[in-house]
Amino acid sequence: MSASSPAAKPVPAADPVVEKLMDGHYDRQLAAFEARIEEAAATLRRAHAAMKAENTLRS
């Protein structure tokens, strides 16, 4: 009888989510979303101010 060698365990494939987490991908995405939200909020504030000024009665 030959000695059976222990079965080599396959190396698990790296999880792409963990890879993205470790290289800062999600931090960059968050920063981009925050910048976009701030830009949209500023645009809405300007539009609101313009509409408010337009609806002001002038004598």
C-alpha distance (Angstrom), angle and dihedral (degrees) to the residues before:
residue distance angle dihedral
M1 . . .
S2 3.71 . .
A3 3.74 119.6 .
S4 3.73 110.1 -108.0
S5 3.75 113.6 -130.2
P6 3.75 116.8 -132.2
A7 3.75 110.3 -94.6
A8 3.76 111.0 -101.4
K9 3.74 108.4 -118.4
P10 3.77 112.3 -130.7
V11 3.77 114.3 -116.5
P12 3.79 107.4 -111.8
A13 3.77 114.6 -117.3
A14 3.76 113.4 -107.9
D15 3.77 113.2 -100.0
P16 3.82 108.5 -114.8
V17 3.81 91.0 -145.2
V18 3.80 91.2 56.5
E19 3.80 91.0 46.3
K20 3.81 91.2 52.6
L21 3.78 90.6 46.5
M22 3.78 92.4 51.7
D23 3.82 96.0 47.1
G24 3.83 93.1 50.3
H25 3.80 97.5 -109.7
Y26 3.80 93.5 136.6
D27 3.80 92.4 46.6
R28 3.80 89.4 54.8
Q29 3.81 90.8 47.4
L30 3.80 90.8 50.8
A31 3.80 91.7 49.7
A32 3.81 90.7 49.9
F33 3.83 92.0 49.2
E34 3.81 91.6 47.7
A35 3.81 90.9 51.0
R36 3.81 91.0 48.7
I37 3.80 91.6 49.0
E38 3.81 91.7 49.2
E39 3.80 90.4 49.7
A40 3.81 91.5 49.8
A41 3.81 91.4 47.6
A42 3.80 91.0 51.4
T43 3.81 90.4 49.7
L44 3.79 91.0 50.5
R45 3.81 91.3 48.7
R46 3.82 90.3 52.3
A47 3.81 91.9 47.3
H48 3.80 91.3 48.7
A49 3.81 91.5 49.6
A50 3.82 90.8 48.7
M51 3.82 92.5 49.7
K52 3.79 90.6 46.7
A53 3.82 91.0 51.2
E54 3.80 91.2 47.2
N55 3.80 92.4 53.4
T56 3.81 93.8 49.6
L57 3.78 113.6 111.3
R58 3.78 114.2 -122.3
S59 3.77 120.9 -162.8
